[in-house]
């Protein structure tokens, strides 16, 4: 899960000071592209993903939510209505996380594709 502060000067300083924490997931798949999501990255904090947490897929950059599925979690796409109902700060954080993820992982995918084609 990528949870990043809104893109402001203060947020940039806060983000730089945060520690990334990877949490291993148990075979979850992105509900949009079906890629296996084997880890979630949380900026700051010390907890596992919980039902209601949002996530940005590193493969297709869609925004999903963790939902309870018995004693496990599942991922469901966040609807436009659910996104709009979020507080403005959370929407800004998710959009910024989506942008950062797209830039970081999208660029890696382009480089990988170029190497495979060469």
C-alpha positions in Angstrom: 0.0 0.0 0.0 1.4 3.3 -0.9 0.3 6.0 1.5 2.0 9.3 0.7 1.5 12.8 1.9 0.0 15.4 -0.4 2.6 17.0 -2.8 3.6 20.1 -0.9 7.0 21.4 0.4 6.1 20.2 4.0 4.8 16.9 2.7 8.0 16.4 0.6 10.1 16.8 3.8 7.8 14.5 5.7 7.9 11.9 3.0 11.7 12.0 2.8 11.9 11.4 6.6 9.5 8.5 6.5 10.7 4.9 6.6 9.4 2.4 4.0 8.0 -0.8 5.4 7.2 -3.8 3.2 4.5 -6.2 4.4 4.2 -9.5 2.7 0.8 -10.4 1.3 -0.7 -13.8 1.0 -1.4 -14.3 -2.7 -3.6 -11.3 -3.3 -4.1 -10.2 -6.9 -4.9 -6.8 -8.3 -8.6 -6.8 -9.1 -7.9 -4.7 -12.2 -4.9 -6.4 -13.9 -4.8 -9.7 -11.9 -1.0 -9.4 -11.2 0.1 -11.2 -8.0 0.6 -8.6 -5.3 3.2 -10.2 -3.0 4.0 -7.1 -0.8 2.6 -3.8 0.3 4.7 -0.8 1.1 3.6 1.5 3.8 5.4 4.8 4.4 5.8 5.1 8.2 3.8 3.1 10.6 4.2 -0.4 11.9 1.2 -2.4 10.9 -0.1 -4.9 8.4 -2.7 -3.7 5.8 -6.2 -3.8 7.2 -9.7 -3.8 5.7 -10.4 -0.3 4.5 -6.8 0.6 3.6 -6.2 1.7 0.0 -3.5 0.5 -2.3 -2.0 1.5 -5.7 -1.1 -1.4 -8.0 2.6 -1.3 -9.1 1.6 -2.9 -12.4 -1.5 -1.0 -13.7 -1.6 1.9 -11.2 -5.2 1.3 -10.3 -6.5 2.2 -6.8 -7.9 -0.7 -4.8 -9.0 -1.3 -1.2 -8.3 -4.1 1.2 -11.5 -5.7 2.2 -12.3 -8.5 4.8 -12.7 -11.9 3.3 -13.3 -14.2 6.3 -10.0 -14.2 8.2 -8.0 -13.0 5.2 -8.0 -9.9 3.0 -9.0 -9.4 -0.6 -8.6 -6.5 -3.0 -11.5 -4.7 -4.7 -11.3 -1.7 -7.0 -12.2 1.5 -5.4 -15.2 3.1 -7.2 -15.3 6.7 -8.2 -18.0 7.2 -5.6 -15.8 5.7 -2.8 -12.9 7.8 -3.9 -15.0 11.0 -3.9 -16.2 10.2 -0.4 -12.7 10.1 1.0 -11.5 13.2 2.8 -9.6 15.6 0.4 -6.3 14.9 2.2 -6.7 11.2 1.5 -7.6 11.7 -2.1 -4.5 13.9 -2.6 -2.3 11.3 -0.9 -3.7 8.5 -3.1 -3.3 10.5 -6.3 0.2 11.5 -5.4 1.0 7.8 -4.5 -0.4 6.8 -7.9 1.8 9.4 -9.7 4.9 8.3 -7.8 4.2 4.6 -8.4 3.5 5.2 -12.1 6.8 7.2 -12.5 8.9 4.6 -10.6 7.4 1.3 -11.8 6.3 2.6 -15.3 9.8 3.6 -16.1 11.1 0.2 -14.9 8.7 -1.6 -17.1 9.7 0.5 -20.1 13.4 -0.3 -19.5 12.7 -4.0 -19.0 10.6 -4.1 -22.2 13.4 -2.4 -24.1 16.0 -4.8 -22.9 13.9 -7.8 -23.8 13.3 -6.4 -27.3 17.0 -5.9 -27.9 
